[in-house]
């Protein structure tokens, strides 16, 4: 079955069934991701994907500049799609922190 066929079938489901599937997929992806951490001596304490020096603000800014998830995964081969899901969830939960970090890091450049 192709992705398009799956997408079509998902769209024919009720909203509650769609929500349940999204929750299941999100939970599955989140469990496979490394998580997000803030460590004082890593990237100045900015939120990063665990075990990396890839700051969440950097990924968000890249996305704002039009870089696709596929390109991010190619550019950072040691992270996964689940890591990006976790990064986007963190950014959604902490929009002011991310905006401030983007602004501060652009002023440095």
BASEKOL-444507 format. One record per atom (N, C-alpha, C): residue in three letters; x, y, z; atom name. Coordinates in steps of 0.02 Angstrom, whole numbers, plus 32768, in hexadecimal, padded with zeros to 4 digits. Atoms other than C-alpha are relative to their C-alpha. Layout:
REM residues N
(pt ALA, (X, Y, Z), CA)
...
END
This chain:
REM residues 109
(pt UNK, (802A, 7FC5, 8000), N)
(pt UNK, (8000, 8000, 8000), CA)
(pt UNK, (802D, 803E, 8000), C)
(pt UNK, (7FD8, 7FC3, 8005), N)
(pt UNK, (8044, 80AC, 7FD2), CA)
(pt UNK, (7FEB, 8031, 8037), C)
(pt UNK, (800F, 7FCC, 7FCF), N)
(pt UNK, (804B, 8143, 8044), CA)
(pt UNK, (7FC0, 8025, 7FEC), C)
(pt UNK, (803C, 7FDD, 8017), N)
(pt UNK, (7FC6, 8197, 7FD8), CA)
(pt UNK, (7FC1, 7FD7, 800F), C)
(pt UNK, (803A, 802A, 7FF2), N)
(pt UNK, (7F51, 8102, 7FEC), CA)
(pt UNK, (7FF0, 8000, 804B), C)
(pt UNK, (800B, 7FFE, 7FB7), N)
(pt UNK, (7F6A, 8102, 80A9), CA)
(pt UNK, (7FE2, 8043, 8013), C)
(pt UNK, (801A, 7FBD, 7FF1), N)
(pt UNK, (7F4C, 81BE, 80AF), CA)
(pt UNK, (7FB7, 8005, 7FED), C)
(pt UNK, (8046, 7FFF, 8015), N)
(pt UNK, (7EAB, 81AB, 804C), CA)
(pt UNK, (7FD4, 7FDB, 8031), C)
(pt UNK, (8028, 8028, 7FD1), N)
(pt UNK, (7E6D, 8122, 80C0), CA)
(pt UNK, (7FFA, 8022, 8043), C)
(pt UNK, (8003, 7FDD, 7FC0), N)
(pt UNK, (7E9A, 8187, 815A), CA)
(pt UNK, (7FCD, 8039, 7FFE), C)
(pt UNK, (802E, 7FC8, 8006), N)
(pt UNK, (7E37, 821B, 8119), CA)
(pt UNK, (7FB7, 7FEB, 7FFE), C)
(pt UNK, (8045, 8018, 8001), N)
(pt UNK, (7D9C, 81B0, 8107), CA)
(pt UNK, (7FE8, 7FEB, 8046), C)
(pt UNK, (8012, 8013, 7FBC), N)
(pt UNK, (7DA0, 8183, 81C1), CA)
(pt UNK, (7FDE, 8039, 8025), C)
(pt UNK, (801E, 7FCD, 7FD6), N)
(pt UNK, (7D3D, 81DF, 8245), CA)
(pt UNK, (8036, 8029, 8022), C)
(pt UNK, (7FCF, 7FD5, 7FDE), N)
(pt UNK, (7D94, 826E, 82A0), CA)
(pt UNK, (801C, 7FDE, 803E), C)
(pt UNK, (7FE8, 8020, 7FC3), N)
(pt UNK, (7D9E, 8208, 8340), CA)
(pt UNK, (8031, 7FC7, 7FEE), C)
(pt UNK, (7FD1, 8035, 8015), N)
(pt UNK, (7DF1, 8176, 82E3), CA)
(pt UNK, (8042, 8020, 7FE7), C)
(pt UNK, (7FC4, 7FDE, 8016), N)
(pt UNK, (7E6A, 81EF, 8290), CA)
(pt UNK, (8029, 8018, 803C), C)
(pt UNK, (7FDD, 7FE8, 7FC4), N)
(pt UNK, (7E95, 823B, 8339), CA)
(pt UNK, (8022, 7FC7, 8025), C)
(pt UNK, (7FE2, 803B, 7FDF), N)
(pt UNK, (7EB4, 818F, 8383), CA)
(pt UNK, (803E, 7FE8, 7FDB), C)
(pt UNK, (7FC6, 8015, 8028), N)
(pt UNK, (7F29, 8162, 82F5), CA)
(pt UNK, (803A, 8031, 8009), C)
(pt UNK, (7FCC, 7FCE, 7FF6), N)
(pt UNK, (7F88, 8206, 8308), CA)
(pt UNK, (8020, 7FF7, 8045), C)
(pt UNK, (7FE5, 800B, 7FBC), N)
(pt UNK, (7F9A, 81E7, 83C3), CA)
(pt UNK, (802E, 7FC3, 8001), C)
(pt UNK, (7FD7, 803D, 8001), N)
(pt UNK, (7FDC, 8138, 83A4), CA)
(pt UNK, (8041, 800B, 7FDC), C)
(pt UNK, (7FC3, 7FF2, 8026), N)
(pt UNK, (8057, 8172, 8320), CA)
(pt UNK, (802F, 802F, 8027), C)
(pt UNK, (7FD7, 7FD2, 7FD9), N)
(pt UNK, (8093, 8202, 838D), CA)
(pt UNK, (8021, 7FDD, 803A), C)
(pt UNK, (7FE3, 8025, 7FC8), N)
(pt UNK, (80AC, 8190, 8421), CA)
(pt UNK, (8038, 7FD2, 7FE8), C)
(pt UNK, (7FCE, 802E, 801C), N)
(pt UNK, (810B, 8113, 83B5), CA)
(pt UNK, (803E, 8026, 7FEC), C)
(pt UNK, (7FC7, 7FD8, 8015), N)
(pt UNK, (817A, 8199, 836A), CA)
(pt UNK, (8025, 801D, 803B), C)
(pt UNK, (7FE0, 7FE3, 7FC5), N)
(pt UNK, (819A, 81EB, 8412), CA)
(pt UNK, (8029, 7FCD, 8026), C)
(pt UNK, (7FDB, 8033, 7FDC), N)
(pt UNK, (81D0, 8147, 845F), CA)
(pt UNK, (8041, 7FEF, 7FDD), C)
(pt UNK, (7FC4, 8012, 8026), N)
(pt UNK, (8250, 812D, 83D4), CA)
(pt UNK, (8031, 803A, 7FFD), C)
(pt UNK, (7FD3, 7FC7, 8003), N)
(pt UNK, (8298, 81DC, 83DE), CA)
(pt UNK, (802E, 8002, 803C), C)
(pt UNK, (7FCF, 7FFA, 7FCB), N)
(pt UNK, (832C, 820A, 8449), CA)
(pt UNK, (7FE7, 802D, 8039), C)
(pt UNK, (8018, 7FD1, 7FCE), N)
(pt UNK, (82CE, 8293, 84A4), CA)
(pt UNK, (8023, 8043, 7FF9), C)
(pt UNK, (7FE5, 7FBD, 8000), N)
(pt UNK, (82F9, 8347, 84CA), CA)
(pt UNK, (801F, 800C, 8045), C)
(pt UNK, (7FE0, 7FF0, 7FC0), N)
(pt UNK, (8372, 8383, 854F), CA)
(pt UNK, (801D, 8046, 7FFF), C)
(pt UNK, (7FDE, 7FC0, 7FF7), N)
(pt UNK, (83BB, 8423, 8592), CA)
(pt UNK, (8037, 7FF4, 8033), C)
(pt UNK, (7FC6, 800B, 7FD6), N)
(pt UNK, (846A, 8413, 85D9), CA)
(pt UNK, (802A, 8040, 7FFF), C)
(pt UNK, (7FDD, 7FBF, 7FFB), N)
(pt UNK, (84C7, 84AD, 8617), CA)
(pt UNK, (803E, 8004, 7FD6), C)
(pt UNK, (7FC0, 7FFD, 8025), N)
(pt UNK, (856C, 847F, 85C4), CA)
(pt UNK, (7FFB, 7FE6, 7FB8), C)
(pt UNK, (800A, 8015, 8046), N)
(pt UNK, (8520, 8448, 851D), CA)
(pt UNK, (7FD7, 8035, 7FDD), C)
(pt UNK, (8023, 7FCC, 8027), N)
(pt UNK, (84F1, 84CF, 84A0), CA)
(pt UNK, (7FE4, 8038, 802B), C)
(pt UNK, (8015, 7FC9, 7FD5), N)
(pt UNK, (84E4, 8550, 8529), CA)
(pt UNK, (7FC0, 7FF3, 8026), C)
(pt UNK, (803D, 8011, 7FDB), N)
(pt UNK, (8456, 84F3, 857D), CA)
(pt UNK, (7FC1, 8001, 7FD6), C)
(pt UNK, (803A, 8000, 802D), N)
(pt UNK, (83E4, 84FE, 84E5), CA)
(pt UNK, (7FE3, 7FB9, 7FFC), C)
(pt UNK, (8021, 8040, 8009), N)
(pt UNK, (8366, 8472, 84CA), CA)
(pt UNK, (801C, 7FDF, 7FC1), C)
(pt UNK, (7FE2, 8026, 8037), N)
(pt UNK, (83B7, 83ED, 845B), CA)
(pt UNK, (7FE3, 7FBA, 7FFD), C)
(pt UNK, (8010, 8047, 8005), N)
(pt UNK, (8392, 8340, 841A), CA)
(pt UNK, (8034, 7FDB, 802A), C)
(pt UNK, (7FD4, 8023, 7FD2), N)
(pt UNK, (83DA, 82CC, 849E), CA)
(pt UNK, (8039, 7FDE, 7FDB), C)
(pt UNK, (7FC5, 8021, 801D), N)
(pt UNK, (848A, 8290, 8478), CA)
(pt UNK, (801E, 8024, 7FC5), C)
(pt UNK, (7FE6, 7FD9, 8038), N)
(pt UNK, (84A7, 8317, 83F6), CA)
(pt UNK, (800A, 8047, 8016), C)
(pt UNK, (7FFA, 7FB7, 7FF6), N)
(pt UNK, (84D2, 83CE, 83EB), CA)
(pt UNK, (7FD3, 8024, 7FCE), C)
(pt UNK, (8030, 7FE3, 802F), N)
(pt UNK, (843E, 83EE, 8378), CA)
(pt UNK, (7FC9, 8022, 8028), C)
(pt UNK, (8030, 7FD8, 7FDA), N)
(pt UNK, (83DA, 847A, 83C6), CA)
(pt UNK, (7FBB, 8000, 7FDE), C)
(pt UNK, (8045, 7FFF, 801A), N)
(pt UNK, (831D, 847A, 83B2), CA)
(pt UNK, (7FF4, 8040, 7FD9), C)
(pt UNK, (800B, 7FC1, 8023), N)
(pt UNK, (831F, 8532, 8382), CA)
(pt UNK, (801E, 7FFD, 7FB9), C)
(pt UNK, (7FDF, 8005, 8041), N)
(pt UNK, (8397, 8508, 82F3), CA)
(pt UNK, (7FD3, 7FDB, 7FCE), C)
(pt UNK, (802C, 8026, 802B), N)
(pt UNK, (831F, 8486, 82AD), CA)
(pt UNK, (7FC2, 8029, 7FED), C)
(pt UNK, (803B, 7FD7, 800C), N)
(pt UNK, (828B, 84FC, 82BF), CA)
(pt UNK, (8011, 8037, 7FCE), C)
(pt UNK, (7FEC, 7FCB, 802E), N)
(pt UNK, (82E8, 8589, 8269), CA)
(pt UNK, (800A, 7FE4, 7FB9), C)
(pt UNK, (7FF6, 801F, 8042), N)
(pt UNK, (831A, 8514, 81DC), CA)
(pt UNK, (7FBD, 7FF4, 7FDE), C)
(pt UNK, (8042, 800D, 801B), N)
(pt UNK, (8265, 84E2, 81C6), CA)
(pt UNK, (7FDF, 8041, 7FE9), C)
(pt UNK, (801C, 7FBF, 8012), N)
(pt UNK, (8231, 859A, 81C5), CA)
(pt UNK, (801F, 801B, 7FBF), C)
(pt UNK, (7FDE, 7FEA, 803D), N)
(pt UNK, (82B0, 85B8, 813A), CA)
(pt UNK, (7FEF, 7FD4, 7FC4), C)
(pt UNK, (8017, 802A, 8038), N)
(pt UNK, (825E, 8530, 80D1), CA)
(pt UNK, (8024, 7FBF, 7FF8), C)
(pt UNK, (7FDD, 8040, 8004), N)
(pt UNK, (82D0, 849D, 80F3), CA)
(pt UNK, (7FD0, 7FC9, 8015), C)
(pt UNK, (8030, 8036, 7FF3), N)
(pt UNK, (826A, 83FE, 80ED), CA)
(pt UNK, (801A, 7FCF, 8035), C)
(pt UNK, (7FEC, 8034, 7FD0), N)
(pt UNK, (826B, 8373, 816D), CA)
(pt UNK, (802E, 7FCE, 7FDE), C)
(pt UNK, (7FD5, 8030, 8024), N)
(pt UNK, (82B5, 8300, 80E9), CA)
(pt UNK, (8047, 801C, 7FFB), C)
(pt UNK, (7FBE, 7FE2, 8005), N)
(pt UNK, (8345, 837A, 80D1), CA)
(pt UNK, (8023, 8002, 8044), C)
(pt UNK, (7FE3, 8000, 7FBD), N)
(pt UNK, (835F, 838B, 818D), CA)
(pt UNK, (801A, 7FBA, 8012), C)
(pt UNK, (7FEB, 8045, 7FF1), N)
(pt UNK, (8368, 82CD, 819D), CA)
(pt UNK, (803E, 7FED, 7FD7), C)
(pt UNK, (7FC5, 800C, 8029), N)
(pt UNK, (83E6, 82C9, 810F), CA)
(pt UNK, (803C, 8026, 801C), C)
(pt UNK, (7FCA, 7FD7, 7FE6), N)
(pt UNK, (844D, 8356, 815A), CA)
(pt UNK, (8019, 7FE8, 8044), C)
(pt UNK, (7FF0, 801A, 7FBD), N)
(pt UNK, (8449, 8307, 8208), CA)
(pt UNK, (7FEE, 7FB6, 8002), C)
(pt UNK, (8012, 8047, 8007), N)
(pt UNK, (844E, 824B, 81E5), CA)
(pt UNK, (7FFC, 7FDA, 8042), C)
(pt UNK, (8003, 8022, 7FBF), N)
(pt UNK, (8460, 821F, 829E), CA)
(pt UNK, (7FC1, 8010, 8027), C)
(pt UNK, (8042, 7FF7, 7FE0), N)
(pt UNK, (83B1, 825F, 82C7), CA)
(pt UNK, (7FCB, 7FDD, 7FD5), C)
(pt UNK, (8036, 8025, 8021), N)
(pt UNK, (830D, 820C, 829A), CA)
(pt UNK, (7FC2, 802C, 7FF8), C)
(pt UNK, (8040, 7FDD, 8007), N)
(pt UNK, (825F, 8241, 8266), CA)
(pt UNK, (7FDF, 8008, 8045), C)
(pt UNK, (801B, 7FFB, 7FBC), N)
(pt UNK, (822B, 821C, 831A), CA)
(pt UNK, (8020, 8039, 8026), C)
(pt UNK, (7FDF, 7FC8, 7FE0), N)
(pt UNK, (82AD, 8299, 8355), CA)
(pt UNK, (7FE2, 8042, 7FE9), C)
(pt UNK, (801F, 7FC3, 801A), N)
(pt UNK, (8260, 831C, 82E4), CA)
(pt UNK, (7FBA, 8009, 801E), C)
(pt UNK, (8042, 7FFC, 7FE1), N)
(pt UNK, (81B2, 82F4, 8328), CA)
(pt UNK, (8008, 801D, 8047), C)
(pt UNK, (7FF4, 7FE7, 7FBC), N)
(pt UNK, (81F7, 8310, 83D8), CA)
(pt UNK, (8016, 8049, 7FFF), C)
(pt UNK, (7FE9, 7FBB, 8005), N)
(pt UNK, (824D, 83B0, 83A1), CA)
(pt UNK, (7FC6, 802F, 7FF3), C)
(pt UNK, (8039, 7FD5, 8010), N)
(pt UNK, (81AE, 83F7, 8355), CA)
(pt UNK, (7FD1, 8005, 803C), C)
(pt UNK, (802B, 7FFF, 7FC5), N)
(pt UNK, (814A, 83C6, 83F0), CA)
(pt UNK, (801E, 802E, 8035), C)
(pt UNK, (7FDF, 7FD5, 7FD0), N)
(pt UNK, (81CA, 841C, 845F), CA)
(pt UNK, (7FF8, 8049, 7FEB), C)
(pt UNK, (8006, 7FBB, 8019), N)
(pt UNK, (81C8, 84B8, 83F2), CA)
(pt UNK, (7FB9, 801A, 8007), C)
(pt UNK, (8046, 7FEB, 7FF7), N)
(pt UNK, (8109, 84BC, 83F5), CA)
(pt UNK, (7FF0, 800F, 8049), C)
(pt UNK, (800C, 7FF7, 7FB8), N)
(pt UNK, (810C, 84AF, 84B3), CA)
(pt UNK, (8027, 803B, 801D), C)
(pt UNK, (7FD4, 7FCA, 7FE6), N)
(pt UNK, (8193, 8536, 84C8), CA)
(pt UNK, (800E, 8034, 7FC9), C)
(pt UNK, (7FF5, 7FD3, 8039), N)
(pt UNK, (8179, 85B5, 843C), CA)
(pt UNK, (802A, 803E, 8011), C)
(pt UNK, (7FD9, 7FC4, 7FEE), N)
(pt UNK, (81C0, 864B, 849B), CA)
(pt UNK, (804A, 7FEF, 8008), C)
(pt UNK, (7FBA, 8015, 7FF7), N)
(pt UNK, (825E, 85EC, 84CB), CA)
(pt UNK, (8022, 7FF8, 7FBC), C)
(pt UNK, (7FE3, 800D, 8042), N)
(pt UNK, (827B, 85B8, 8416), CA)
(pt UNK, (8009, 8042, 7FDB), C)
(pt UNK, (7FFB, 7FC0, 8023), N)
(pt UNK, (8257, 8666, 83D0), CA)
(pt UNK, (803A, 802A, 801D), C)
(pt UNK, (7FCA, 7FDB, 7FDF), N)
(pt UNK, (82CE, 86B4, 844F), CA)
(pt UNK, (8044, 7FE4, 7FEC), C)
(pt UNK, (7FC1, 8020, 8013), N)
(pt UNK, (8357, 8636, 8425), CA)
(pt UNK, (8012, 8010, 7FB8), C)
(pt UNK, (7FF4, 7FF0, 8046), N)
(pt UNK, (8344, 8654, 836A), CA)
(pt UNK, (8019, 8048, 7FFA), C)
(pt UNK, (7FED, 7FB9, 8002), N)
(pt UNK, (834D, 8710, 8384), CA)
(pt UNK, (8047, 800A, 801B), C)
(pt UNK, (7FBE, 7FF9, 7FE1), N)
(pt UNK, (83E3, 8704, 83F8), CA)
(pt UNK, (8038, 7FE4, 7FD4), C)
(pt UNK, (7FCD, 801E, 8029), N)
(pt UNK, (8443, 8692, 8384), CA)
(pt UNK, (8009, 8023, 7FBD), C)
(pt UNK, (7FF9, 7FD9, 803D), N)
(pt UNK, (8420, 86FF, 82ED), CA)
(pt UNK, (8025, 8042, 800E), C)
(pt UNK, (7FDD, 7FC3, 7FEE), N)
(pt UNK, (8462, 8798, 834A), CA)
(pt UNK, (804B, 7FF3, 8007), C)
(pt UNK, (7FB9, 8012, 7FF8), N)
(pt UNK, (8506, 873B, 836C), CA)
(pt UNK, (8021, 7FFB, 7FBC), C)
(pt UNK, (7FE3, 800E, 8043), N)
(pt UNK, (851F, 8711, 82B4), CA)
(pt UNK, (8013, 803E, 7FDB), C)
END
